[in-house]
Amino acid sequence: MKAYTLAAFMCLCMVSLEAAPNIVFILVDDMAWTGTSTPMAPSILNSKSDFYLTPHIDGLASSGIRFSQAYAPAALCTPSRAAILTGKTPAELHMTTPGGGRRAQSFQQLKAPQHIKELPESALTIAELLQQQGYATAHFGKWHLGQKSPSLHGFDVHDGSTHNMVPASQQGPKDVFGLTQRAIAFMTEQAATKRAFYLQLSHYAVHSPVEALDSSKAKFSQIKTGSRHNEIEYAAMTYDLDTSIGQLLQEIDALGLSNNTYVVFMSDNGASSKPRESLNTPLRAGKGTLYEGGIRVPLIIRGPGVPENRVCHEPVTGCDLLATFCDWAGIFTTTETDGSSLAALASADTSSFNRAQNVFLFHYPHYGKGPRQKPQTAIIIDQFKLLKDLESDSYQLFDLSNDISESKDLLLQMPEKTASMKRLMQQRLLEVDAQQASINPNYNPKAEQTRESNQAGFLRFKK
């Protein structure tokens, strides 16, 4: 039996549409911080795309608040999604990679820990807390949290335990329009019965493979490409995603739900840095790494009491969403999470915002598919970020307020700050019982040298 909090058990009554707000959470896949035509930080050059067009996401931002320093809980999808749903960092969940836990290769210095591949039923989720409060709950699109049904985690209606593959019955590229139609049907049903609802749309876009409508590809073939973003089909896929979001927002208005519905838009991690190296610029690297390009993502909130066209520069994380949604729904829970409610920030009341945990922890003790996806740990405290390379046991220190591109390592210039953050990193890892990589007994330095040489040759060939 799942260990619910006492508060969750007490909240069993049905909630009317008038009594509690609806929450629509749009989670996109692999969208860069610069992946829309809305600048996530208007004061920072190139904080929006120089080619993509996202008029409906732009409209969402202009009618709500943008967070210029929002972080996905992880640089890859599964750990990030698990952390968002539970409010706990992937390190604590021991869900730190979507990979299958393959045997360490001879060219890898470290052996990754045996991570959890299935979201534990004991982990309390946003959907379960809202469901216990009387909300109708739905999840459409990519699940990627194991083989078991989302119904075990609080969702009344869902597409099943889906992964990266778009269903054969998809409507439009990446099923962007199919997801929206299912979402509209769900909202329409709840509006008719005046029942409050939580709706999560986990889009397959803009993850590879690239798919888009022919009409959208034709549109972007007539538009001058940017210096950073120049792939016509990728721009078209982004445009299709935006169109589907526009359909959803329009239906919220048509159903008369706008005044009582929060809409939250976020990405699960940054865009791939290879082969599209420029997707994340001015951020460094991309998906699978703990540099800013892998974890800093767009986050937009619109809803009751949220002022229009505002930008918040407070650092926030996907782990904050559980506390935020509970706050909006009037749920008090004693569940310990790594997040804090963003309700005050969303309403531009910064003086009332209190963060229970001010150390953002990112932990990836694995090897990924790309050469940059190596074991790393990072913490962010205010504007400072400490990143540890687990292979070499070496560190880098960055001041993100002055160096968003992470180009200037301050490790030697700020020894006291470095020492302090090292201690805090170790403390947080111990507090959440984080799994650690170990020495690979089969490691062969010659194998690593050969692999690096082959990779360098391949990259020269690609150029």
SULJO-V810372 format. One record per pair of residues at least 4 apart in sequence whose C-alpha atoms are under 8 Angstrom apart, sorted by sequence separation. I is the first residue (numbers start at 0). J is the second residue. D is the distance in Angstrom with one decimal. If there is no record, write none. Layout:
I	J	D
I	J	D
This chain:
3	7	6.1
4	8	6.6
5	9	6.3
6	10	6.5
7	11	7.7
14	18	6.3
15	19	6.7
16	20	6.9
30	34	5.6
45	49	7.6
53	57	6.1
54	58	6.1
55	59	6.2
56	60	6.2
57	61	6.2
58	62	6.2
59	63	6.2
60	64	6.0
75	79	6.3
76	80	6.0
77	81	6.2
78	82	6.1
79	83	6.2
80	84	6.3
81	85	6.2
82	86	5.3
83	87	7.4
87	91	6.5
88	92	6.5
89	93	5.8
90	94	6.7
103	107	6.5
118	122	7.3
123	127	6.5
124	128	6.4
125	129	6.3
126	130	5.8
127	131	6.0
128	132	6.4
129	133	6.5
130	134	4.7
147	151	7.5
148	152	7.7
149	153	6.8
150	154	4.7
165	169	6.7
169	173	7.0
170	174	4.8
171	175	6.3
172	176	7.9
174	178	6.1
175	179	6.5
176	180	6.1
177	181	6.3
178	182	6.1
179	183	6.1
180	184	6.2
181	185	6.3
182	186	6.2
183	187	6.0
184	188	6.3
185	189	6.4
186	190	6.0
187	191	6.2
188	192	6.6
189	193	5.7
190	194	6.5
205	209	7.3
211	215	6.6
212	216	6.4
213	217	6.1
214	218	6.2
215	219	6.4
216	220	6.1
217	221	6.8
218	222	7.0
219	223	7.9
224	228	6.7
225	229	5.3
230	234	6.2
231	235	6.1
232	236	6.1
233	237	6.3
234	238	6.2
235	239	6.2
236	240	6.3
237	241	6.2
238	242	6.2
239	243	6.3
240	244	6.4
241	245	6.2
242	246	6.4
243	247	6.4
244	248	6.2
245	249	6.0
246	250	6.3
247	251	6.4
248	252	6.5
249	253	6.2
250	254	6.0
251	255	6.5
252	256	5.9
256	260	5.9
257	261	8.0
271	275	6.7
272	276	4.5
276	280	7.9
279	283	6.9
284	288	6.9
285	289	8.0
288	292	7.6
289	293	5.6
290	294	6.9
291	295	5.2
301	305	6.0
315	319	6.9
316	320	7.8
319	323	6.2
320	324	6.0
321	325	6.2
322	326	6.1
323	327	6.3
324	328	6.2
325	329	6.0
326	330	6.0
341	345	6.0
342	346	6.4
343	347	6.3
344	348	5.4
348	352	7.0
367	371	7.9
368	372	6.6
379	383	5.7
380	384	6.5
388	392	5.5
389	393	7.1
398	402	5.8
399	403	4.8
402	406	6.7
409	413	5.9
410	414	6.2
413	417	6.1
414	418	6.1
415	419	6.1
416	420	6.1
417	421	6.1
418	422	6.4
419	423	6.4
420	424	6.0
421	425	6.3
422	426	6.1
423	427	6.1
424	428	6.3
425	429	6.3
426	430	6.1
427	431	6.3
428	432	6.0
429	433	6.4
443	447	6.7
444	448	6.3
445	449	6.2
446	450	6.2
447	451	6.2
448	452	6.1
449	453	6.2
450	454	6.2
451	455	6.1
452	456	6.3
453	457	6.2
454	458	6.2
455	459	6.3
456	460	6.2
457	461	6.2
458	462	6.4
3	8	6.7
14	19	6.6
16	21	7.6
33	38	7.3
41	46	7.0
60	65	6.2
73	78	6.0
74	79	7.1
82	87	5.0
87	92	6.7
89	94	5.2
90	95	6.2
123	128	7.3
129	134	5.4
130	135	6.2
149	154	5.8
150	155	6.0
169	174	4.6
170	175	7.0
171	176	5.8
189	194	5.2
211	216	6.7
224	229	4.7
229	234	7.8
251	256	5.4
252	257	5.3
271	276	7.6
272	277	7.2
279	284	7.1
285	290	7.0
288	293	5.2
289	294	6.3
300	305	7.6
325	330	4.9
326	331	7.4
343	348	4.9
344	349	5.3
367	372	4.7
379	384	4.4
387	392	6.6
388	393	5.4
397	402	7.0
398	403	7.7
399	404	7.8
402	407	7.0
428	433	5.2
33	39	7.3
40	46	5.9
72	78	7.4
73	79	4.7
81	87	8.0
82	88	5.3
89	95	5.3
103	109	7.4
129	135	7.9
130	136	6.4
150	156	7.4
170	176	5.6
171	177	7.0
189	195	6.9
224	230	7.5
251	257	5.8
272	278	6.8
279	285	6.5
284	290	6.1
285	291	7.3
286	292	6.7
287	293	5.9
288	294	7.8
325	331	7.0
343	349	6.3
366	372	5.7
367	373	6.4
378	384	5.7
379	385	6.6
387	393	5.7
388	394	6.2
399	405	7.0
32	39	7.1
38	45	7.6
39	46	5.6
72	79	4.9
82	89	5.6
103	110	5.4
129	136	7.6
142	149	7.7
150	157	7.5
170	177	4.5
189	196	6.9
224	231	7.7
271	278	7.5
272	279	7.1
283	290	5.9
284	291	7.2
285	292	4.1
286	293	4.1
325	332	8.0
365	372	7.9
366	373	4.7
377	384	7.0
378	385	5.5
387	394	4.4
398	405	7.8
410	417	6.2
38	46	4.9
39	47	6.5
71	79	6.2
81	89	7.1
102	110	7.8
103	111	7.2
149	157	6.8
165	173	6.1
166	174	7.6
169	177	6.1
270	278	6.6
276	284	7.5
282	290	7.8
283	291	5.7
284	292	5.0
285	293	4.0
286	294	7.3
343	351	6.0
344	352	6.4
365	373	6.2
366	374	5.9
377	385	5.5
378	386	6.7
386	394	5.5
387	395	6.6
397	405	6.0
37	46	8.0
38	47	4.3
165	174	6.7
270	279	6.6
282	291	5.6
283	292	5.0
284	293	6.5
285	294	7.7
343	352	5.5
364	373	7.7
365	374	4.8
377	386	4.3
385	394	6.8
386	395	5.2
37	47	5.5
38	48	7.8
72	82	6.3
79	89	7.0
82	92	7.7
126	136	6.4
149	159	6.3
186	196	7.7
269	279	7.4
282	292	4.9
363	373	7.9
364	374	4.4
365	375	7.9
376	386	5.9
377	387	6.1
385	395	5.7
386	396	6.5
397	407	6.6
36	47	5.3
37	48	7.7
72	83	7.2
78	89	5.4
100	111	7.5
138	149	7.8
148	159	5.7
149	160	6.4
220	231	6.2
341	352	7.3
363	374	5.5
364	375	6.1
375	386	7.1
376	387	5.1
385	396	4.6
397	408	5.6
398	409	7.7
33	45	7.3
35	47	5.8
36	48	5.3
100	112	7.9
148	160	5.4
219	231	5.7
272	284	5.5
280	292	7.6
340	352	7.9
363	375	5.3
364	376	7.5
375	387	5.6
376	388	6.9
384	396	5.7
385	397	6.6
396	408	5.3
397	409	5.9
33	46	5.3
34	47	6.5
35	48	5.6
36	49	7.3
81	94	7.4
100	113	6.3
147	160	6.1
219	232	7.9
272	285	4.5
279	292	5.5
362	375	6.3
363	376	6.0
375	388	4.9
376	389	7.2
383	396	7.2
384	397	5.2
395	408	5.7
396	409	5.1
397	410	7.9
32	46	7.2
33	47	4.4
34	48	5.8
36	50	7.7
100	114	7.1
146	160	5.6
271	285	5.1
272	286	6.4
326	340	6.6
339	353	7.3
340	354	7.9
362	376	4.4
374	388	6.4
375	389	5.4
383	397	5.7
384	398	6.5
395	409	7.2
396	410	5.1
32	47	7.5
33	48	5.3
36	51	6.0
145	160	6.8
216	231	6.3
219	234	7.0
270	285	5.7
271	286	4.7
327	342	7.0
339	354	5.5
361	376	5.7
362	377	6.5
373	388	7.8
374	389	5.4
383	398	4.7
384	399	7.0
395	410	5.8
35	51	6.2
36	52	5.4
37	53	7.6
72	88	6.4
73	89	7.2
78	94	5.3
138	154	6.4
144	160	7.4
182	198	7.3
216	232	5.7
219	235	6.5
269	285	5.7
270	286	5.3
271	287	7.8
322	338	6.5
323	339	7.0
324	340	7.7
326	342	6.8
338	354	7.7
339	355	6.2
360	376	7.6
361	377	5.1
374	390	6.8
382	398	5.7
383	399	6.0
394	410	7.4
34	51	7.3
35	52	6.7
36	53	5.5
72	89	7.1
77	94	7.4
78	95	5.1
99	116	7.6
136	153	7.1
137	154	5.2
140	157	8.0
142	159	7.5
143	160	6.6
218	235	7.8
269	286	5.0
321	338	7.4
322	339	5.6
323	340	4.0
338	355	7.3
339	356	7.5
360	377	6.1
361	378	6.1
382	399	5.2
383	400	7.9
35	53	5.7
36	54	7.4
77	95	7.7
78	96	5.8
96	114	7.5
136	154	5.0
137	155	5.8
138	156	6.3
139	157	5.4
140	158	6.3
142	160	5.6
143	161	5.9
182	200	7.5
216	234	7.9
268	286	6.4
318	336	7.6
319	337	7.3
320	338	7.3
322	340	4.6
323	341	5.3
337	355	7.8
338	356	6.9
360	378	4.7
382	400	5.5
37	56	7.5
77	96	6.4
78	97	6.8
95	114	6.6
97	116	7.2
136	155	5.3
137	156	4.6
138	157	4.6
139	158	5.5
141	160	7.8
142	161	5.0
143	162	4.5
216	235	5.2
318	337	6.1
319	338	3.9
320	339	7.8
321	340	7.6
322	341	7.6
323	342	5.6
337	356	6.2
359	378	5.3
360	379	6.9
37	57	5.3
76	96	7.9
77	97	5.1
94	114	5.7
95	115	7.8
135	155	6.7
136	156	6.5
137	157	5.5
138	158	6.9
141	161	5.3
142	162	5.8
143	163	7.1
215	235	5.0
272	292	7.9
318	338	4.7
319	339	4.9
320	340	6.9
358	378	6.4
359	379	5.0
35	56	7.4
36	57	6.7
75	96	6.7
76	97	6.8
93	114	5.5
94	115	5.1
140	161	7.1
141	162	5.5
179	200	7.9
211	232	6.5
215	236	7.7
317	338	7.8
318	339	7.7
319	340	5.8
320	341	7.4
358	379	5.9
359	380	6.6
396	417	6.8
35	57	7.7
73	95	7.7
75	97	7.1
93	115	5.7
94	116	6.5
141	163	6.5
178	200	7.0
210	232	7.1
211	233	7.8
270	292	7.2
271	293	7.8
316	338	7.3
319	341	6.7
358	380	5.2
37	60	7.4
92	115	7.8
130	153	6.2
209	232	6.7
210	233	7.7
212	235	7.2
215	238	7.1
269	292	5.6
270	293	6.8
357	380	6.3
94	118	7.8
130	154	7.7
178	202	7.6
209	233	6.1
211	235	5.6
212	236	7.5
215	239	7.1
269	293	4.4
357	381	7.6
127	152	6.1
128	153	7.8
211	236	4.6
268	293	6.0
269	294	5.5
364	389	7.5
39	65	6.4
40	66	7.9
118	144	5.6
126	152	6.8
127	153	4.1
210	236	5.8
268	294	5.3
269	295	6.5
39	66	6.8
40	67	5.0
117	144	5.7
118	145	6.3
126	153	4.8
127	154	7.3
175	202	6.8
209	236	6.7
212	239	7.2
268	295	7.2
269	296	6.0
39	67	5.1
116	144	7.2
117	145	4.2
124	152	6.4
125	153	7.9
126	154	6.1
175	203	7.6
205	233	7.8
211	239	6.6
268	296	6.3
116	145	6.0
117	146	7.0
123	152	7.5
124	153	7.2
173	202	7.8
174	203	7.4
175	204	7.4
267	296	7.6
117	147	7.6
173	203	5.8
266	296	5.8
120	151	6.8
173	204	5.9
205	236	6.8
265	296	6.9
266	297	6.3
120	152	6.7
204	236	7.3
205	237	6.4
265	297	5.5
266	298	7.3
385	417	7.4
204	237	7.5
264	297	7.6
265	298	4.6
311	344	7.4
264	298	5.5
265	299	6.7
205	240	7.8
263	298	7.3
264	299	5.1
385	420	6.7
204	240	6.8
263	299	5.8
264	300	6.5
311	347	7.9
385	421	7.6
81	118	6.8
85	122	6.6
173	210	6.4
263	300	4.6
85	123	5.9
86	124	7.8
140	178	6.4
165	203	6.9
172	210	5.3
173	211	7.8
262	300	5.8
263	301	6.6
85	124	4.6
139	178	6.0
164	203	8.0
172	211	5.2
261	300	7.1
262	301	5.2
306	345	7.8
84	124	5.1
85	125	6.3
163	203	6.7
171	211	7.9
172	212	6.5
261	301	5.6
262	302	6.2
305	345	5.6
306	346	6.3
84	125	5.4
171	212	7.3
261	302	4.1
304	345	8.0
305	346	4.5
306	347	7.1
84	126	7.6
139	181	7.4
260	302	5.6
261	303	6.7
304	346	5.6
305	347	7.3
378	420	7.8
139	182	7.2
259	302	7.0
260	303	6.9
316	359	7.8
258	302	7.0
259	303	6.1
257	302	7.4
258	303	6.0
300	345	6.9
378	424	6.3
29	76	8.0
377	424	7.6
28	76	7.5
137	185	7.7
228	277	6.8
227	277	5.2
228	278	6.3
227	278	6.6
227	280	7.4
135	189	7.5
135	194	7.0
142	201	7.2
134	194	6.9
135	195	6.4
136	196	5.7
137	197	6.4
138	198	6.2
139	199	6.4
140	200	6.1
141	201	5.2
134	195	5.2
135	196	4.5
136	197	4.8
137	198	5.0
138	199	4.8
139	200	5.0
140	201	4.8
141	202	6.2
133	195	7.6
134	196	4.8
135	197	6.2
136	198	5.9
137	199	6.2
138	200	6.0
139	201	6.1
140	202	5.5
141	203	6.0
374	436	7.9
81	144	6.8
134	197	6.5
138	201	7.3
139	202	8.0
140	203	6.7
80	144	7.6
172	236	7.7
175	239	7.3
179	243	6.2
183	247	6.7
190	254	7.0
360	424	7.6
175	240	5.9
179	244	7.3
182	247	7.7
186	251	7.9
358	423	7.9
77	143	6.0
190	256	7.8
76	143	7.8
77	144	5.9
172	239	7.9
176	243	5.5
179	246	7.3
183	250	6.9
187	254	7.1
314	381	6.9
360	427	7.3
129	197	7.3
175	243	6.0
179	247	6.1
358	427	7.8
364	434	7.6
126	197	7.2
364	435	6.1
365	436	7.3
289	361	7.2
364	436	5.4
287	367	6.7
287	369	7.9
288	371	6.6
287	371	7.5
288	372	5.4
287	372	5.2
288	373	7.3
289	375	6.9
288	375	7.6
289	376	7.3
289	377	6.7
289	386	7.6
291	403	7.6
291	404	7.5
291	405	7.7
290	405	7.6
14	132	7.0
1	120	6.6
2	121	6.2
12	131	7.8
13	132	6.8
14	133	5.2
1	121	4.9
3	123	6.9
11	131	5.2
12	132	6.2
13	133	4.2
14	134	6.5
0	121	7.7
1	122	7.7
2	123	7.7
7	128	6.1
10	131	5.7
11	132	5.3
12	133	5.6
13	134	7.1
282	403	6.3
283	404	5.3
1	123	7.8
10	132	4.6
11	133	6.0
281	403	7.2
282	404	4.8
283	405	6.4
8	131	6.9
10	133	7.4
281	404	5.6
282	405	7.5
7	131	6.1
280	404	7.8
7	132	7.2
24	197	7.8
26	199	7.3
28	201	7.5
50	223	7.6
16	190	7.5
21	195	5.3
22	196	6.5
23	197	6.0
24	198	6.1
25	199	6.0
26	200	6.0
27	201	5.9
28	202	6.1
50	224	5.6
20	195	6.5
21	196	5.0
22	197	4.9
23	198	4.8
24	199	4.7
25	200	4.9
26	201	4.7
27	202	4.9
28	203	5.8
29	204	7.6
30	205	6.1
49	224	7.6
50	225	5.0
17	193	7.6
19	195	6.3
20	196	7.9
21	197	6.0
22	198	6.3
23	199	5.9
24	200	6.2
25	201	6.2
26	202	6.2
27	203	6.9
28	204	5.5
29	205	5.9
30	206	7.8
49	225	5.0
16	193	4.7
23	200	7.8
25	202	7.5
27	204	6.3
28	205	5.5
29	206	5.4
49	226	7.1
51	228	7.5
15	193	5.7
16	194	4.7
17	195	7.9
27	205	7.0
28	206	5.5
49	227	6.7
50	228	5.7
15	194	4.9
16	195	4.6
48	227	7.7
49	228	6.2
50	229	6.6
14	194	6.3
15	195	5.8
48	228	6.7
13	194	7.8
14	195	6.1
52	234	7.4
51	234	5.1
50	234	7.1
51	235	7.8
53	237	7.3
52	237	7.7
53	238	5.9
56	241	6.3
51	237	7.0
52	238	6.1
55	241	5.9
51	238	7.1
54	241	7.1
55	242	6.9
80	267	6.6
53	241	5.4
56	244	7.4
79	267	5.9
53	242	7.9
55	244	6.8
56	245	7.6
79	268	7.3
55	245	5.1
76	267	5.8
75	267	7.3
76	268	6.6
74	267	7.8
75	268	5.9
73	267	7.8
74	268	5.1
71	266	7.2
73	268	6.6
74	269	6.7
71	267	5.7
125	321	5.4
129	325	7.3
71	268	5.5
124	321	7.6
128	325	7.6
70	268	8.0
132	330	7.5
125	324	7.5
129	328	7.6
125	325	7.7
128	330	7.9
74	285	7.9
75	286	6.4
74	286	5.3
75	287	5.6
74	287	4.8
74	288	6.0
74	289	6.3
73	289	7.8
75	293	8.0
74	293	4.9
73	293	7.9
74	294	5.1
73	294	6.2
72	294	7.2
71	294	5.2
70	294	5.3
71	295	6.3
70	295	4.5
71	296	6.4
69	295	5.7
70	296	5.7
68	295	6.6
69	296	5.8
68	296	7.7
69	297	6.6
69	298	6.2
67	297	7.4
88	318	6.8
66	297	7.1
67	298	7.8
86	317	7.5
87	318	6.1
65	297	7.7
66	298	5.6
86	318	4.2
65	298	5.9
66	299	6.5
85	318	7.4
86	319	6.3
65	299	4.6
83	317	5.1
84	318	7.8
86	320	6.9
31	266	7.7
45	280	7.3
46	281	7.3
64	299	5.7
65	300	6.7
82	317	7.2
83	318	5.0
86	321	5.5
30	266	5.6
45	281	6.5
63	299	6.9
64	300	5.4
82	318	5.9
83	319	7.6
84	320	7.9
85	321	6.6
86	322	7.4
23	260	7.2
25	262	7.5
27	264	7.8
29	266	6.3
30	267	7.6
31	268	7.4
32	269	6.6
63	300	5.6
64	301	6.5
83	320	6.5
84	321	6.6
21	259	6.3
22	260	5.6
23	261	6.1
24	262	5.9
25	263	6.0
26	264	6.1
27	265	6.3
28	266	5.7
29	267	6.3
30	268	6.8
31	269	4.5
63	301	4.3
79	317	7.8
83	321	7.0
20	259	5.0
21	260	4.5
22	261	4.8
23	262	4.8
24	263	4.8
25	264	4.8
26	265	5.1
27	266	4.7
28	267	5.6
29	268	5.3
30	269	5.6
31	270	4.6
60	299	6.0
62	301	6.3
63	302	7.1
19	259	7.7
20	260	5.4
21	261	6.2
22	262	6.1
23	263	6.2
24	264	6.2
25	265	6.4
26	266	5.4
27	267	6.4
28	268	7.1
29	269	5.2
30	270	5.2
59	299	7.4
60	300	7.4
20	261	7.0
22	263	7.7
24	265	8.0
26	267	6.5
29	270	4.7
59	300	7.8
60	301	7.5
64	305	7.0
17	259	7.7
29	271	7.1
59	301	6.7
63	305	5.9
64	306	6.8
63	306	5.8
64	307	6.5
65	308	7.7
67	310	6.8
34	278	7.5
62	306	7.3
63	307	4.5
64	308	5.8
65	309	6.3
66	310	5.9
67	311	6.2
68	312	5.9
70	314	7.7
72	316	6.3
33	278	7.2
34	279	8.0
62	307	4.4
63	308	5.4
64	309	4.6
65	310	4.8
66	311	4.8
67	312	5.3
68	313	6.5
69	314	5.8
70	315	6.2
71	316	5.9
72	317	5.6
33	279	6.1
61	307	5.8
62	308	5.5
63	309	6.4
64	310	5.5
65	311	6.1
66	312	6.0
67	313	7.6
68	314	4.9
69	315	4.8
70	316	4.5
71	317	5.2
72	318	6.4
31	278	6.7
32	279	6.7
33	280	7.5
60	307	7.8
61	308	4.2
64	311	6.9
66	313	7.2
67	314	7.8
68	315	6.5
69	316	5.5
70	317	6.3
31	279	5.7
60	308	6.2
61	309	7.5
66	314	7.8
69	317	7.6
66	315	7.7
87	336	5.1
88	337	6.3
86	336	5.1
87	337	5.2
85	336	7.6
86	337	5.9
87	338	7.3
86	338	5.8
112	364	7.2
111	364	5.9
112	365	7.7
111	365	5.2
110	365	7.8
111	366	7.6
29	286	7.4
39	297	6.5
32	292	7.6
31	292	7.3
32	295	6.1
31	295	7.9
32	296	4.3
33	297	7.7
31	296	6.1
32	297	5.0
30	296	7.3
31	297	7.3
30	297	7.9
95	362	7.1
96	363	7.2
95	363	5.9
95	364	7.5
96	365	7.3
98	367	7.8
40	310	7.3
39	310	7.9
90	361	7.5
88	360	7.2
89	361	7.8
90	362	5.9
88	361	7.6
89	362	7.4
64	345	6.5
109	390	6.7
108	390	6.5
73	361	6.2
72	361	6.7
73	362	7.6
73	363	8.0
22	324	7.5
20	327	6.9
19	327	7.8
20	328	6.4
19	328	5.8
19	329	7.7
10	330	7.8
114	434	7.9
112	434	6.3
7	330	7.8
112	435	6.1
6	330	7.7
7	331	7.9
111	435	7.3
112	436	5.4
6	331	6.2
7	332	6.6
111	436	4.6
112	437	7.4
6	332	5.5
110	436	5.4
111	437	6.6
5	332	7.8
6	333	7.3
109	436	6.0
110	437	5.1
4	332	6.6
109	437	5.5
110	438	5.8
4	333	6.6
109	438	4.7
110	439	4.7
4	334	6.5
108	438	6.4
109	439	4.6
108	439	5.5
107	439	7.1
109	442	7.7
105	439	8.0
108	442	5.4
107	442	5.9
108	443	7.9
103	439	6.9
105	441	5.4
106	442	5.8
107	443	7.8
104	441	7.4
105	442	4.5
106	443	5.7
90	428	7.6
103	441	7.8
104	442	7.2
105	443	5.3
106	444	6.5
106	445	7.7
91	431	4.7
93	433	6.9
106	446	4.9
107	447	6.9
90	431	6.6
91	432	6.1
93	434	6.7
105	446	6.4
106	447	4.1
90	432	7.4
91	433	5.8
105	447	7.5
106	448	7.9
90	433	4.9
90	434	6.9
106	450	7.3
